[in-house]
Amino acid sequence: MTVHQQSRIQLEIHVKNIQGRKLQDVIFKRRAADGRFDVFAVAKEAELRVELAHNQILVEMRQCQVLQGENVGYVESRNWPVEIPTDFKWHSGQESADGHDVE
């Protein structure tokens, strides 16, 4: 299942399963300016949190392998900020990930 794929946000998120607020077996792909993916992250578990005050989505990844070019790394737990484009429109009455109404 693709959670979000939009050209203004240079991130694709693919999820195998969702348990409550937790995403399980997640693949994150970041798109570079040339249109190709330059970073891949495969996490056993992740959680998204919207922070409208900082105009970003925090992606908390756990047990995550990160691939960038020929470089491979592992992080046990890390928050990765994703900037929300200024022209991104929220739908009225929609709830953010922290349960607050987004207007």
N, C-alpha and C positions, 0 to 999 in steps of 0.2 A: 504494500500500500504506500503511495506517495502522500506524505503529509502536506508538503508545500513545494511547489515548483513554480517560480515566477521570475521573469527576466530582471526585474528591478532588484530582487533579492538574489544574490549570487550564490545560493545554497539550495541543494536538493537534499531531502531527507526521505529515506525509504525505511519502513518499519515492518517487521514481521508480525508483531503482536503488541497490543496495548492492554495493560493491567492497571486500571484506575488512571493515575497521572503518569505512570511509568511506561516508557517506550522500551520494548525489548527487541534485541537483535537488530540494531539500528546501523544504517550506512548513511554517512554524511558525505556529500560531495560539494566542494567549493569550486566555482567557476572563475577562471582568470579573465583578464581583460580581452584576451584573444578568443574567448568562447570555449576553450578546452578546460577540462577539470584539472586543477593543479594540486589539490589536497583531497585525500580520501581518509575518512576516519570510520572505523568499524568498532562499535561499542556494544557490549553485552546489555547495557541498560543506559537510558538517558531520561532526562526530564527537562521540559521547556518551561521557562518562566518569563512572562512579559513584564518589562519595566518601562512603562510609558514615560515616567519622569526622566529617564535617561535615554529615551527613544531607542530601546534595544530589546532584543530577546536574548536571554541567557540560556545557553544549552549546557546543562550539567551532564557530562558523560562519565560513565564508570566502566572500568576494565576496558580500556579503549586502545586500539592499535591505530597509529597515525602513519600514513604514507604520503610523502611529498617527494616527487621525483624518485631517486634511488635511495632516499633516506627513509628509515622506518624507526618508529619510536613507540613506546608504551607509556600510558598514564593510568594510574589507578583511579583517580578522580580529578576532574578539572572543569571549571566553568569557562565556556567560550562565548564571548559576546558577539551578537550579530546585529548590526545596525539596521533599524527599520527605516526605509526610505521616507523622506519627508512628505512625499506625495501619496503614500500608502493610505488607503481609505478603509477605516473600520466600519462594519455594518452596525447600525444603531441597535442597541440592546444586546450586543455580543459581549460575552464575558471573557476577560483576560484569563491567563493560566492561573493567576493567583485568586480567581473568584470574583474580582471586581468588575463591574460593568464598564465597558469601553464605549465612550461616546464620541 
